[in-house]
């Protein structure tokens, strides 16, 4: 799973040292969200983790809205690469 995340992140980078572009940040947040989701399935009463998960989902949604507004082609590429649904 870690290799898949690295490959995905590498395909979205603009250059070798890119860590701040919206696409890379969305990929990082998606990796965190997936890990937290697995954790929450095993630990249903971990409310601190639940809060962090919801914060990460909200932050990813903000980045997706920004990317959709500014660069539609990159937005579509990110959705396709990460397997996310479109914003409504």
Order of alpha helices (4+ residues) and beta strands (2+ residues): alpha-alpha-alpha-alpha
